[in-house]
Amino acid sequence: MNRDFDRLRPRAGLPGVRLHDLRHTVVSLLLSLGTPPHVVQAIARHAGIDVTTAIYAHTNMDEMRQALDAIEWEAG
């Protein structure tokens, strides 16, 4: 599959992008959109949810700021 993708990606305008990069992006986007981790795990076909949450769940600085602002708003 990687060989086919490497052949097709220049025509798609994706130089320097690996197939794994696209997979990583999709999983990260699903998680950031609030998709339950067990659903993302099933889509990505990870053996365990720990792979989904440990490797792919990146905490976004904006999301952390919003969470802290929400606490501050409630306390204020």
PQR file with spaces between the fields and no chain letter, atoms N, CA, C, O and H, PARSE charges and radii, in Angstrom:
ATOM       1  N    MET     1       0.826   -1.174    0.000 -0.4000 1.5000
ATOM       2  CA   MET     1       0.000    0.000    0.000 -0.0000 2.0000
ATOM       3  C    MET     1       0.886    1.259    0.000  0.5500 1.7000
ATOM       4  O    MET     1       0.579    2.236   -0.684 -0.5500 1.4000
ATOM       5  N    ASN     2       1.971    1.231    0.759 -0.4000 1.5000
ATOM       6  CA   ASN     2       2.850    2.403    0.796 -0.0000 2.0000
ATOM       7  C    ASN     2       3.457    2.714   -0.566  0.5500 1.7000
ATOM       8  O    ASN     2       3.583    3.878   -0.945 -0.5500 1.4000
ATOM       9  H    ASN     2       2.221    0.438    1.314  0.4000 1.0000
ATOM      10  N    ARG     3       3.835    1.663   -1.302 -0.4000 1.5000
ATOM      11  CA   ARG     3       4.402    1.897   -2.638 -0.0000 2.0000
ATOM      12  C    ARG     3       3.391    2.565   -3.551  0.5500 1.7000
ATOM      13  O    ARG     3       3.726    3.497   -4.282 -0.5500 1.4000
ATOM      14  H    ARG     3       3.733    0.718   -0.994  0.4000 1.0000
ATOM      15  N    ASP     4       2.152    2.088   -3.509 -0.4000 1.5000
ATOM      16  CA   ASP     4       1.103    2.704   -4.333 -0.0000 2.0000
ATOM      17  C    ASP     4       0.872    4.152   -3.928  0.5500 1.7000
ATOM      18  O    ASP     4       0.738    5.031   -4.779 -0.5500 1.4000
ATOM      19  H    ASP     4       1.880    1.331   -2.915  0.4000 1.0000
ATOM      20  N    PHE     5       0.828    4.390   -2.634 -0.4000 1.5000
ATOM      21  CA   PHE     5       0.620    5.749   -2.150 -0.0000 2.0000
ATOM      22  C    PHE     5       1.787    6.650   -2.566  0.5500 1.7000
ATOM      23  O    PHE     5       1.570    7.784   -2.991 -0.5500 1.4000
ATOM      24  H    PHE     5       0.937    3.676   -1.943  0.4000 1.0000
ATOM      25  N    ASP     6       3.014    6.155   -2.446 -0.4000 1.5000
ATOM      26  CA   ASP     6       4.184    6.949   -2.835 -0.0000 2.0000
ATOM      27  C    ASP     6       4.142    7.313   -4.319  0.5500 1.7000
ATOM      28  O    ASP     6       4.623    8.374   -4.714 -0.5500 1.4000
ATOM      29  H    ASP     6       3.190    5.233   -2.101  0.4000 1.0000
ATOM      30  N    ARG     7       3.580    6.452   -5.118 -0.4000 1.5000
ATOM      31  CA   ARG     7       3.464    6.717   -6.552 -0.0000 2.0000
ATOM      32  C    ARG     7       2.368    7.749   -6.839  0.5500 1.7000
ATOM      33  O    ARG     7       2.509    8.574   -7.742 -0.5500 1.4000
ATOM      34  H    ARG     7       3.189    5.589   -4.797  0.4000 1.0000
ATOM      35  N    LEU     8       1.282    7.699   -6.070 -0.4000 1.5000
ATOM      36  CA   LEU     8       0.130    8.566   -6.318 -0.0000 2.0000
ATOM      37  C    LEU     8       0.219    9.941   -5.637  0.5500 1.7000
ATOM      38  O    LEU     8      -0.394   10.904   -6.099 -0.5500 1.4000
ATOM      39  H    LEU     8       1.167    7.029   -5.337  0.4000 1.0000
ATOM      40  N    ARG     9       0.973   10.030   -4.555 -0.4000 1.5000
ATOM      41  CA   ARG     9       0.931   11.261   -3.768 -0.0000 2.0000
ATOM      42  C    ARG     9       1.419   12.501   -4.499  0.5500 1.7000
ATOM      43  O    ARG     9       0.852   13.567   -4.256 -0.5500 1.4000
ATOM      44  H    ARG     9       1.471    9.248   -4.179  0.4000 1.0000
ATOM      45  N    PRO    10       2.426   12.458   -5.378 -0.5600 1.5000
ATOM      46  CA   PRO    10       2.791   13.680   -6.100  0.2800 2.0000
ATOM      47  C    PRO    10       1.651   14.198   -6.982  0.5500 1.7000
ATOM      48  O    PRO    10       1.460   15.407   -7.114 -0.5500 1.4000
ATOM      49  N    ARG    11       0.900   13.276   -7.581 -0.4000 1.5000
ATOM      50  CA   ARG    11      -0.238   13.693   -8.419 -0.0000 2.0000
ATOM      51  C    ARG    11      -1.354   14.304   -7.583  0.5500 1.7000
ATOM      52  O    ARG    11      -2.133   15.120   -8.076 -0.5500 1.4000
ATOM      53  H    ARG    11       1.056   12.294   -7.474  0.4000 1.0000
ATOM      54  N    ALA    12      -1.429   13.910   -6.322 -0.4000 1.5000
ATOM      55  CA   ALA    12      -2.448   14.450   -5.422 -0.0000 2.0000
ATOM      56  C    ALA    12      -1.978   15.747   -4.762  0.5500 1.7000
ATOM      57  O    ALA    12      -2.721   16.365   -4.000 -0.5500 1.4000
ATOM      58  H    ALA    12      -0.796   13.248   -5.921  0.4000 1.0000
ATOM      59  N    GLY    13      -0.753   16.152   -5.054 -0.4000 1.5000
ATOM      60  CA   GLY    13      -0.228   17.377   -4.469 -0.0000 2.0000
ATOM      61  C    GLY    13       0.178   17.221   -3.018  0.5500 1.7000
ATOM      62  O    GLY    13       0.092   18.176   -2.245 -0.5500 1.4000
ATOM      63  H    GLY    13      -0.149   15.650   -5.673  0.4000 1.0000
ATOM      64  N    LEU    14       0.620   16.033   -2.637 -0.4000 1.5000
ATOM      65  CA   LEU    14       1.006   15.754   -1.258 -0.0000 2.0000
ATOM      66  C    LEU    14       2.474   15.346   -1.140  0.5500 1.7000
ATOM      67  O    LEU    14       2.772   14.301   -0.562 -0.5500 1.4000
ATOM      68  H    LEU    14       0.690   15.258   -3.265  0.4000 1.0000
ATOM      69  N    PRO    15       3.385   16.140   -1.669 -0.5600 1.5000
ATOM      70  CA   PRO    15       4.790   15.741   -1.564  0.2800 2.0000
ATOM      71  C    PRO    15       5.250   15.713   -0.110  0.5500 1.7000
ATOM      72  O    PRO    15       4.910   16.602    0.671 -0.5500 1.4000
ATOM      73  N    GLY    16       6.006   14.714    0.242 -0.4000 1.5000
ATOM      74  CA   GLY    16       6.569   14.613    1.585 -0.0000 2.0000
ATOM      75  C    GLY    16       5.616   14.104    2.646  0.5500 1.7000
ATOM      76  O    GLY    16       5.982   14.066    3.821 -0.5500 1.4000
ATOM      77  H    GLY    16       6.283   13.992   -0.392  0.4000 1.0000
ATOM      78  N    VAL    17       4.404   13.709    2.274 -0.4000 1.5000
ATOM      79  CA   VAL    17       3.434   13.187    3.238 -0.0000 2.0000
ATOM      80  C    VAL    17       3.427   11.670    3.149  0.5500 1.7000
ATOM      81  O    VAL    17       3.320   11.096    2.065 -0.5500 1.4000
ATOM      82  H    VAL    17       4.108   13.739    1.320  0.4000 1.0000
ATOM      83  N    ARG    18       3.542   11.034    4.300 -0.4000 1.5000
ATOM      84  CA   ARG    18       3.485    9.569    4.335 -0.0000 2.0000
ATOM      85  C    ARG    18       2.056    9.123    4.619  0.5500 1.7000
ATOM      86  O    ARG    18       1.267    9.876    5.190 -0.5500 1.4000
ATOM      87  H    ARG    18       3.628   11.500    5.181  0.4000 1.0000
ATOM      88  N    LEU    19       1.735    7.928    4.229 -0.4000 1.5000
ATOM      89  CA   LEU    19       0.424    7.361    4.500 -0.0000 2.0000
ATOM      90  C    LEU    19       0.163    7.353    6.004  0.5500 1.7000
ATOM      91  O    LEU    19      -0.955    7.628    6.439 -0.5500 1.4000
ATOM      92  H    LEU    19       2.377    7.316    3.766  0.4000 1.0000
ATOM      93  N    HIS    20       1.171    7.043    6.787 -0.4000 1.5000
ATOM      94  CA   HIS    20       1.033    7.038    8.244 -0.0000 2.0000
ATOM      95  C    HIS    20       0.694    8.437    8.772  0.5500 1.7000
ATOM      96  O    HIS    20      -0.045    8.567    9.748 -0.5500 1.4000
ATOM      97  H    HIS    20       2.079    6.820    6.433  0.4000 1.0000
ATOM      98  N    ASP    21       1.232    9.488    8.128 -0.4000 1.5000
ATOM      99  CA   ASP    21       0.911   10.863    8.543 -0.0000 2.0000
ATOM     100  C    ASP    21      -0.582   11.132    8.401  0.5500 1.7000
ATOM     101  O    ASP    21      -1.184   11.766    9.267 -0.5500 1.4000
ATOM     102  H    ASP    21       1.832    9.383    7.334  0.4000 1.0000
ATOM     103  N    LEU    22      -1.176   10.660    7.324 -0.4000 1.5000
ATOM     104  CA   LEU    22      -2.609   10.852    7.112 -0.0000 2.0000
ATOM     105  C    LEU    22      -3.425   10.091    8.158  0.5500 1.7000
ATOM     106  O    LEU    22      -4.416   10.605    8.676 -0.5500 1.4000
ATOM     107  H    LEU    22      -0.687   10.145    6.620  0.4000 1.0000
ATOM     108  N    ARG    23      -3.009    8.888    8.456 -0.4000 1.5000
ATOM     109  CA   ARG    23      -3.674    8.074    9.490 -0.0000 2.0000
ATOM     110  C    ARG    23      -3.602    8.781   10.836  0.5500 1.7000
ATOM     111  O    ARG    23      -4.598    8.879   11.552 -0.5500 1.4000
ATOM     112  H    ARG    23      -2.204    8.471    8.035  0.4000 1.0000
ATOM     113  N    HIS    24      -2.429    9.266   11.168 -0.4000 1.5000
ATOM     114  CA   HIS    24      -2.227    9.958   12.445 -0.0000 2.0000
ATOM     115  C    HIS    24      -3.125   11.198   12.521  0.5500 1.7000
ATOM     116  O    HIS    24      -3.727   11.475   13.559 -0.5500 1.4000
ATOM     117  H    HIS    24      -1.620    9.187   10.586  0.4000 1.0000
ATOM     118  N    THR    25      -3.206   11.930   11.426 -0.4000 1.5000
ATOM     119  CA   THR    25      -4.028   13.139   11.385 -0.0000 2.0000
ATOM     120  C    THR    25      -5.500   12.812   11.587  0.5500 1.7000
ATOM     121  O    THR    25      -6.186   13.489   12.352 -0.5500 1.4000
ATOM     122  H    THR    25      -2.718   11.705   10.583  0.4000 1.0000
ATOM     123  N    VAL    26      -5.988   11.785   10.913 -0.4000 1.5000
ATOM     124  CA   VAL    26      -7.398   11.406   11.034 -0.0000 2.0000
ATOM     125  C    VAL    26      -7.721   11.009   12.472  0.5500 1.7000
ATOM     126  O    VAL    26      -8.730   11.447   13.024 -0.5500 1.4000
ATOM     127  H    VAL    26      -5.431   11.234   10.291  0.4000 1.0000
ATOM     128  N    VAL    27      -6.881   10.191   13.073 -0.4000 1.5000
ATOM     129  CA   VAL    27      -7.133    9.758   14.450 -0.0000 2.0000
ATOM     130  C    VAL    27      -7.094   10.958   15.394  0.5500 1.7000
ATOM     131  O    VAL    27      -7.958   11.084   16.261 -0.5500 1.4000
ATOM     132  H    VAL    27      -6.062    9.835   12.625  0.4000 1.0000
ATOM     133  N    SER    28      -6.113   11.834   15.241 -0.4000 1.5000
ATOM     134  CA   SER    28      -6.016   13.019   16.095 -0.0000 2.0000
ATOM     135  C    SER    28      -7.228   13.929   15.917  0.5500 1.7000
ATOM     136  O    SER    28      -7.756   14.450   16.900 -0.5500 1.4000
ATOM     137  H    SER    28      -5.411   11.732   14.536  0.4000 1.0000
ATOM     138  N    LEU    29      -7.676   14.126   14.672 -0.4000 1.5000
ATOM     139  CA   LEU    29      -8.857   14.963   14.424 -0.0000 2.0000
ATOM     140  C    LEU    29     -10.115   14.361   15.034  0.5500 1.7000
ATOM     141  O    LEU    29     -10.920   15.076   15.632 -0.5500 1.4000
ATOM     142  H    LEU    29      -7.247   13.703   13.875  0.4000 1.0000
ATOM     143  N    LEU    30     -10.286   13.065   14.888 -0.4000 1.5000
ATOM     144  CA   LEU    30     -11.455   12.414   15.477 -0.0000 2.0000
ATOM     145  C    LEU    30     -11.489   12.632   16.986  0.5500 1.7000
ATOM     146  O    LEU    30     -12.537   12.949   17.549 -0.5500 1.4000
ATOM     147  H    LEU    30      -9.632   12.484   14.403  0.4000 1.0000
ATOM     148  N    LEU    31     -10.344   12.461   17.638 -0.4000 1.5000
ATOM     149  CA   LEU    31     -10.285   12.654   19.081 -0.0000 2.0000
ATOM     150  C    LEU    31     -10.551   14.107   19.456  0.5500 1.7000
ATOM     151  O    LEU    31     -11.257   14.376   20.428 -0.5500 1.4000
ATOM     152  H    LEU    31      -9.493   12.203   17.181  0.4000 1.0000
ATOM     153  N    SER    32      -9.992   15.045   18.694 -0.4000 1.5000
ATOM     154  CA   SER    32     -10.197   16.459   19.015 -0.0000 2.0000
ATOM     155  C    SER    32     -11.637   16.893   18.764  0.5500 1.7000
ATOM     156  O    SER    32     -12.092   17.878   19.345 -0.5500 1.4000
ATOM     157  H    SER    32      -9.418   14.827   17.905  0.4000 1.0000
ATOM     158  N    LEU    33     -12.356   16.177   17.912 -0.4000 1.5000
ATOM     159  CA   LEU    33     -13.767   16.471   17.654 -0.0000 2.0000
ATOM     160  C    LEU    33     -14.688   15.850   18.699  0.5500 1.7000
ATOM     161  O    LEU    33     -15.908   16.000   18.636 -0.5500 1.4000
ATOM     162  H    LEU    33     -11.986   15.377   17.440  0.4000 1.0000
ATOM     163  N    GLY    34     -14.092   15.158   19.651 -0.4000 1.5000
ATOM     164  CA   GLY    34     -14.889   14.572   20.729 -0.0000 2.0000
ATOM     165  C    GLY    34     -15.409   13.180   20.457  0.5500 1.7000
ATOM     166  O    GLY    34     -16.279   12.694   21.179 -0.5500 1.4000
ATOM     167  H    GLY    34     -13.101   15.036   19.702  0.4000 1.0000
ATOM     168  N    THR    35     -14.896   12.530   19.431 -0.4000 1.5000
ATOM     169  CA   THR    35     -15.298   11.151   19.151 -0.0000 2.0000
ATOM     170  C    THR    35     -14.816   10.283   20.309  0.5500 1.7000
ATOM     171  O    THR    35     -13.651   10.376   20.695 -0.5500 1.4000
ATOM     172  H    THR    35     -14.189   12.925   18.844  0.4000 1.0000
ATOM     173  N    PRO    36     -15.669    9.455   20.862 -0.5600 1.5000
ATOM     174  CA   PRO    36     -15.247    8.614   21.982  0.2800 2.0000
ATOM     175  C    PRO    36     -14.025    7.765   21.604  0.5500 1.7000
ATOM     176  O    PRO    36     -13.965    7.204   20.510 -0.5500 1.4000
ATOM     177  N    PRO    37     -13.063    7.680   22.511 -0.5600 1.5000
ATOM     178  CA   PRO    37     -11.833    6.924   22.204  0.2800 2.0000
ATOM     179  C    PRO    37     -12.071    5.492   21.750  0.5500 1.7000
ATOM     180  O    PRO    37     -11.329    4.989   20.906 -0.5500 1.4000
ATOM     181  N    HIS    38     -13.091    4.817   22.291 -0.4000 1.5000
ATOM     182  CA   HIS    38     -13.318    3.428   21.871 -0.0000 2.0000
ATOM     183  C    HIS    38     -13.793    3.358   20.426  0.5500 1.7000
ATOM     184  O    HIS    38     -13.543    2.366   19.741 -0.5500 1.4000
ATOM     185  H    HIS    38     -13.694    5.225   22.976  0.4000 1.0000
ATOM     186  N    VAL    39     -14.478    4.403   19.952 -0.4000 1.5000
ATOM     187  CA   VAL    39     -14.902    4.450   18.551 -0.0000 2.0000
ATOM     188  C    VAL    39     -13.690    4.702   17.657  0.5500 1.7000
ATOM     189  O    VAL    39     -13.541    4.069   16.611 -0.5500 1.4000
ATOM     190  H    VAL    39     -14.681    5.209   20.508  0.4000 1.0000
ATOM     191  N    VAL    40     -12.823    5.632   18.073 -0.4000 1.5000
ATOM     192  CA   VAL    40     -11.603    5.909   17.310 -0.0000 2.0000
ATOM     193  C    VAL    40     -10.728    4.662   17.273  0.5500 1.7000
ATOM     194  O    VAL    40     -10.134    4.347   16.241 -0.5500 1.4000
ATOM     195  H    VAL    40     -12.945    6.146   18.922  0.4000 1.0000
ATOM     196  N    GLN    41     -10.649    3.957   18.389 -0.4000 1.5000
ATOM     197  CA   GLN    41      -9.876    2.713   18.444 -0.0000 2.0000
ATOM     198  C    GLN    41     -10.387    1.723   17.406  0.5500 1.7000
ATOM     199  O    GLN    41      -9.595    1.089   16.710 -0.5500 1.4000
ATOM     200  H    GLN    41     -11.132    4.213   19.227  0.4000 1.0000
ATOM     201  N    ALA    42     -11.692    1.590   17.299 -0.4000 1.5000
ATOM     202  CA   ALA    42     -12.277    0.655   16.330 -0.0000 2.0000
ATOM     203  C    ALA    42     -11.985    1.092   14.896  0.5500 1.7000
ATOM     204  O    ALA    42     -11.660    0.265   14.045 -0.5500 1.4000
ATOM     205  H    ALA    42     -12.335    2.106   17.864  0.4000 1.0000
ATOM     206  N    ILE    43     -12.102    2.392   14.632 -0.4000 1.5000
ATOM     207  CA   ILE    43     -11.830    2.905   13.288 -0.0000 2.0000
ATOM     208  C    ILE    43     -10.375    2.666   12.909  0.5500 1.7000
ATOM     209  O    ILE    43     -10.075    2.233   11.797 -0.5500 1.4000
ATOM     210  H    ILE    43     -12.366    3.064   15.323  0.4000 1.0000
ATOM     211  N    ALA    44      -9.468    2.955   13.854 -0.4000 1.5000
ATOM     212  CA   ALA    44      -8.034    2.811   13.588 -0.0000 2.0000
ATOM     213  C    ALA    44      -7.567    1.367   13.686  0.5500 1.7000
ATOM     214  O    ALA    44      -6.447    1.038   13.295 -0.5500 1.4000
ATOM     215  H    ALA    44      -9.712    3.306   14.758  0.4000 1.0000
ATOM     216  N    ARG    45      -8.434    0.512   14.209 -0.4000 1.5000
ATOM     217  CA   ARG    45      -8.111   -0.902   14.394 -0.0000 2.0000
ATOM     218  C    ARG    45      -6.904   -1.107   15.297  0.5500 1.7000
ATOM     219  O    ARG    45      -6.064   -1.972   15.047 -0.5500 1.4000
ATOM     220  H    ARG    45      -9.344    0.780   14.527  0.4000 1.0000
ATOM     221  N    HIS    46      -6.827   -0.293   16.359 -0.4000 1.5000
ATOM     222  CA   HIS    46      -5.778   -0.475   17.359 -0.0000 2.0000
ATOM     223  C    HIS    46      -6.130   -1.683   18.222  0.5500 1.7000
ATOM     224  O    HIS    46      -7.301   -1.959   18.481 -0.5500 1.4000
ATOM     225  H    HIS    46      -7.508    0.410   16.562  0.4000 1.0000
ATOM     226  N    ALA    47      -5.096   -2.396   18.660 -0.4000 1.5000
ATOM     227  CA   ALA    47      -5.313   -3.588   19.476 -0.0000 2.0000
ATOM     228  C    ALA    47      -5.923   -3.228   20.828  0.5500 1.7000
ATOM     229  O    ALA    47      -6.739   -3.976   21.365 -0.5500 1.4000
ATOM     230  H    ALA    47      -4.144   -2.172   18.449  0.4000 1.0000
ATOM     231  N    GLY    48      -5.526   -2.086   21.371 -0.4000 1.5000
ATOM     232  CA   GLY    48      -6.043   -1.673   22.673 -0.0000 2.0000
ATOM     233  C    GLY    48      -6.274   -0.181   22.718  0.5500 1.7000
ATOM     234  O    GLY    48      -5.662    0.577   21.965 -0.5500 1.4000
ATOM     235  H    GLY    48      -4.862   -1.478   20.934  0.4000 1.0000
ATOM     236  N    ILE    49      -7.155    0.235   23.600 -0.4000 1.5000
ATOM     237  CA   ILE    49      -7.468    1.658   23.708 -0.0000 2.0000
ATOM     238  C    ILE    49      -6.274    2.454   24.220  0.5500 1.7000
ATOM     239  O    ILE    49      -6.185    3.659   23.984 -0.5500 1.4000
ATOM     240  H    ILE    49      -7.652   -0.381   24.212  0.4000 1.0000
ATOM     241  N    ASP    50      -5.354    1.788   24.921 -0.4000 1.5000
ATOM     242  CA   ASP    50      -4.161    2.470   25.418 -0.0000 2.0000
ATOM     243  C    ASP    50      -3.315    3.011   24.265  0.5500 1.7000
ATOM     244  O    ASP    50      -2.687    4.060   24.404 -0.5500 1.4000
ATOM     245  H    ASP    50      -5.427    0.809   25.113  0.4000 1.0000
ATOM     246  N    VAL    51      -3.292    2.321   23.147 -0.4000 1.5000
ATOM     247  CA   VAL    51      -2.560    2.816   21.977 -0.0000 2.0000
ATOM     248  C    VAL    51      -3.219    4.104   21.471  0.5500 1.7000
ATOM     249  O    VAL    51      -2.544    5.090   21.178 -0.5500 1.4000
ATOM     250  H    VAL    51      -3.802    1.469   23.033  0.4000 1.0000
ATOM     251  N    THR    52      -4.533    4.071   21.378 -0.4000 1.5000
ATOM     252  CA   THR    52      -5.270    5.233   20.886 -0.0000 2.0000
ATOM     253  C    THR    52      -5.040    6.441   21.781  0.5500 1.7000
ATOM     254  O    THR    52      -4.761    7.534   21.288 -0.5500 1.4000
ATOM     255  H    THR    52      -5.081    3.270   21.617  0.4000 1.0000
ATOM     256  N    THR    53      -5.155    6.257   23.074 -0.4000 1.5000
ATOM     257  CA   THR    53      -5.063    7.395   23.979 -0.0000 2.0000
ATOM     258  C    THR    53      -3.627    7.833   24.244  0.5500 1.7000
ATOM     259  O    THR    53      -3.371    9.030   24.378 -0.5500 1.4000
ATOM     260  H    THR    53      -5.382    5.370   23.474  0.4000 1.0000
ATOM     261  N    ALA    54      -2.691    6.903   24.321 -0.4000 1.5000
ATOM     262  CA   ALA    54      -1.311    7.270   24.656 -0.0000 2.0000
ATOM     263  C    ALA    54      -0.557    7.864   23.472  0.5500 1.7000
ATOM     264  O    ALA    54       0.179    8.837   23.637 -0.5500 1.4000
ATOM     265  H    ALA    54      -2.898    5.931   24.212  0.4000 1.0000
ATOM     266  N    ILE    55      -0.726    7.304   22.305 -0.4000 1.5000
ATOM     267  CA   ILE    55       0.062    7.732   21.155 -0.0000 2.0000
ATOM     268  C    ILE    55      -0.615    8.843   20.377  0.5500 1.7000
ATOM     269  O    ILE    55       0.054    9.766   19.911 -0.5500 1.4000
ATOM     270  H    ILE    55      -1.323    6.513   22.171  0.4000 1.0000
ATOM     271  N    TYR    56      -1.922    8.773   20.228 -0.4000 1.5000
ATOM     272  CA   TYR    56      -2.605    9.695   19.332 -0.0000 2.0000
ATOM     273  C    TYR    56      -3.318   10.857   20.008  0.5500 1.7000
ATOM     274  O    TYR    56      -3.580   11.872   19.363 -0.5500 1.4000
ATOM     275  H    TYR    56      -2.466    8.024   20.606  0.4000 1.0000
ATOM     276  N    ALA    57      -3.630   10.734   21.263 -0.4000 1.5000
ATOM     277  CA   ALA    57      -4.385   11.801   21.938 -0.0000 2.0000
ATOM     278  C    ALA    57      -3.428   12.887   22.398  0.5500 1.7000
ATOM     279  O    ALA    57      -2.846   12.799   23.479 -0.5500 1.4000
ATOM     280  H    ALA    57      -3.416    9.909   21.787  0.4000 1.0000
ATOM     281  N    HIS    58      -3.271   13.908   21.573 -0.4000 1.5000
ATOM     282  CA   HIS    58      -2.418   15.038   21.911 -0.0000 2.0000
ATOM     283  C    HIS    58      -3.274   16.127   22.523  0.5500 1.7000
ATOM     284  O    HIS    58      -4.307   16.513   21.976 -0.5500 1.4000
ATOM     285  H    HIS    58      -3.744   13.979   20.694  0.4000 1.0000
ATOM     286  N    THR    59      -2.827   16.612   23.665 -0.4000 1.5000
ATOM     287  CA   THR    59      -3.566   17.689   24.295 -0.0000 2.0000
ATOM     288  C    THR    59      -3.203   18.985   23.604  0.5500 1.7000
ATOM     289  O    THR    59      -2.035   19.367   23.540 -0.5500 1.4000
ATOM     290  H    THR    59      -1.988   16.298   24.110  0.4000 1.0000
ATOM     291  N    ASN    60      -4.197   19.641   23.100 -0.4000 1.5000
ATOM     292  CA   ASN    60      -4.024   20.890   22.385 -0.0000 2.0000
ATOM     293  C    ASN    60      -3.946   22.028   23.396  0.5500 1.7000
ATOM     294  O    ASN    60      -4.735   22.081   24.339 -0.5500 1.4000
ATOM     295  H    ASN    60      -5.146   19.330   23.152  0.4000 1.0000
ATOM     296  N    MET    61      -2.994   22.937   23.198 -0.4000 1.5000
ATOM     297  CA   MET    61      -2.836   24.058   24.123 -0.0000 2.0000
ATOM     298  C    MET    61      -4.101   24.902   24.201  0.5500 1.7000
ATOM     299  O    MET    61      -4.458   25.371   25.282 -0.5500 1.4000
ATOM     300  H    MET    61      -2.353   22.894   22.432  0.4000 1.0000
ATOM     301  N    ASP    62      -4.781   25.104   23.083 -0.4000 1.5000
ATOM     302  CA   ASP    62      -6.031   25.869   23.097 -0.0000 2.0000
ATOM     303  C    ASP    62      -7.101   25.152   23.919  0.5500 1.7000
ATOM     304  O    ASP    62      -7.866   25.791   24.640 -0.5500 1.4000
ATOM     305  H    ASP    62      -4.491   24.723   22.205  0.4000 1.0000
ATOM     306  N    GLU    63      -7.151   23.827   23.808 -0.4000 1.5000
ATOM     307  CA   GLU    63      -8.124   23.064   24.578 -0.0000 2.0000
ATOM     308  C    GLU    63      -7.826   23.158   26.063  0.5500 1.7000
ATOM     309  O    GLU    63      -8.744   23.271   26.875 -0.5500 1.4000
ATOM     310  H    GLU    63      -6.530   23.308   23.222  0.4000 1.0000
ATOM     311  N    MET    64      -6.527   23.113   26.433 -0.4000 1.5000
ATOM     312  CA   MET    64      -6.158   23.252   27.842 -0.0000 2.0000
ATOM     313  C    MET    64      -6.544   24.638   28.354  0.5500 1.7000
ATOM     314  O    MET    64      -7.043   24.771   29.471 -0.5500 1.4000
ATOM     315  H    MET    64      -5.781   23.022   25.773  0.4000 1.0000
ATOM     316  N    ARG    65      -6.315   25.665   27.542 -0.4000 1.5000
ATOM     317  CA   ARG    65      -6.659   27.032   27.933 -0.0000 2.0000
ATOM     318  C    ARG    65      -8.167   27.175   28.132  0.5500 1.7000
ATOM     319  O    ARG    65      -8.616   27.796   29.095 -0.5500 1.4000
ATOM     320  H    ARG    65      -5.910   25.557   26.634  0.4000 1.0000
ATOM     321  N    GLN    66      -8.941   26.599   27.220 -0.4000 1.5000
ATOM     322  CA   GLN    66     -10.400   26.654   27.339 -0.0000 2.0000
ATOM     323  C    GLN    66     -10.877   25.942   28.600  0.5500 1.7000
ATOM     324  O    GLN    66     -11.784   26.419   29.283 -0.5500 1.4000
ATOM     325  H    GLN    66      -8.576   26.094   26.437  0.4000 1.0000
ATOM     326  N    ALA    67     -10.273   24.814   28.904 -0.4000 1.5000
ATOM     327  CA   ALA    67     -10.662   24.069   30.107 -0.0000 2.0000
ATOM     328  C    ALA    67     -10.367   24.880   31.359  0.5500 1.7000
ATOM     329  O    ALA    67     -11.194   24.946   32.268 -0.5500 1.4000
ATOM     330  H    ALA    67      -9.536   24.426   28.350  0.4000 1.0000
ATOM     331  N    LEU    68      -9.195   25.495   31.409 -0.4000 1.5000
ATOM     332  CA   LEU    68      -8.846   26.312   32.568 -0.0000 2.0000
ATOM     333  C    LEU    68      -9.698   27.570   32.642  0.5500 1.7000
ATOM     334  O    LEU    68     -10.081   27.991   33.734 -0.5500 1.4000
ATOM     335  H    LEU    68      -8.523   25.441   30.670  0.4000 1.0000
ATOM     336  N    ASP    69      -9.997   28.168   31.511 -0.4000 1.5000
ATOM     337  CA   ASP    69     -10.877   29.336   31.492 -0.0000 2.0000
ATOM     338  C    ASP    69     -12.270   28.976   31.994  0.5500 1.7000
ATOM     339  O    ASP    69     -12.906   29.774   32.682 -0.5500 1.4000
ATOM     340  H    ASP    69      -9.686   27.826   30.625  0.4000 1.0000
ATOM     341  N    ALA    70     -12.750   27.780   31.655 -0.4000 1.5000
ATOM     342  CA   ALA    70     -14.070   27.349   32.100 -0.0000 2.0000
ATOM     343  C    ALA    70     -14.105   27.219   33.619  0.5500 1.7000
ATOM     344  O    ALA    70     -15.098   27.578   34.251 -0.5500 1.4000
ATOM     345  H    ALA    70     -12.234   27.131   31.096  0.4000 1.0000
ATOM     346  N    ILE    71     -13.040   26.715   34.196 -0.4000 1.5000
ATOM     347  CA   ILE    71     -12.958   26.605   35.658 -0.0000 2.0000
ATOM     348  C    ILE    71     -12.946   27.996   36.277  0.5500 1.7000
ATOM     349  O    ILE    71     -13.638   28.257   37.261 -0.5500 1.4000
ATOM     350  H    ILE    71     -12.233   26.423   33.682  0.4000 1.0000
ATOM     351  N    GLU    72     -12.162   28.872   35.697 -0.4000 1.5000
ATOM     352  CA   GLU    72     -12.072   30.239   36.199 -0.0000 2.0000
ATOM     353  C    GLU    72     -13.428   30.937   36.106  0.5500 1.7000
ATOM     354  O    GLU    72     -13.818   31.659   37.024 -0.5500 1.4000
ATOM     355  H    GLU    72     -11.600   28.660   34.897  0.4000 1.0000
ATOM     356  N    TRP    73     -14.143   30.726   35.005 -0.4000 1.5000
ATOM     357  CA   TRP    73     -15.459   31.340   34.797 -0.0000 2.0000
ATOM     358  C    TRP    73     -16.446   30.867   35.871  0.5500 1.7000
ATOM     359  O    TRP    73     -17.215   31.655   36.422 -0.5500 1.4000
ATOM     360  H    TRP    73     -13.826   30.139   34.259  0.4000 1.0000
ATOM     361  N    GLU    74     -16.403   29.560   36.152 -0.4000 1.5000
ATOM     362  CA   GLU    74     -17.309   28.987   37.153 -0.0000 2.0000
ATOM     363  C    GLU    74     -16.973   29.510   38.542  0.5500 1.7000
ATOM     364  O    GLU    74     -17.874   29.763   39.342 -0.5500 1.4000
ATOM     365  H    GLU    74     -15.779   28.920   35.704  0.4000 1.0000
ATOM     366  N    ALA    75     -15.699   29.674   38.837 -0.4000 1.5000
ATOM     367  CA   ALA    75     -15.274   30.125   40.165 -0.0000 2.0000
ATOM     368  C    ALA    75     -15.480   31.623   40.347  0.5500 1.7000
ATOM     369  O    ALA    75     -15.663   32.097   41.468 -0.5500 1.4000
ATOM     370  H    ALA    75     -14.966   29.468   38.188  0.4000 1.0000
ATOM     371  N    GLY    76     -15.449   32.379   39.225 -0.4000 1.5000
ATOM     372  CA   GLY    76     -15.511   33.837   39.268 -0.0000 2.0000
ATOM     373  C    GLY    76     -16.849   34.336   39.661  0.5500 1.7000
ATOM     374  O    GLY    76     -17.057   35.546   39.742 -0.5500 1.4000
ATOM     375  H    GLY    76     -15.300   31.993   38.315  0.4000 1.0000
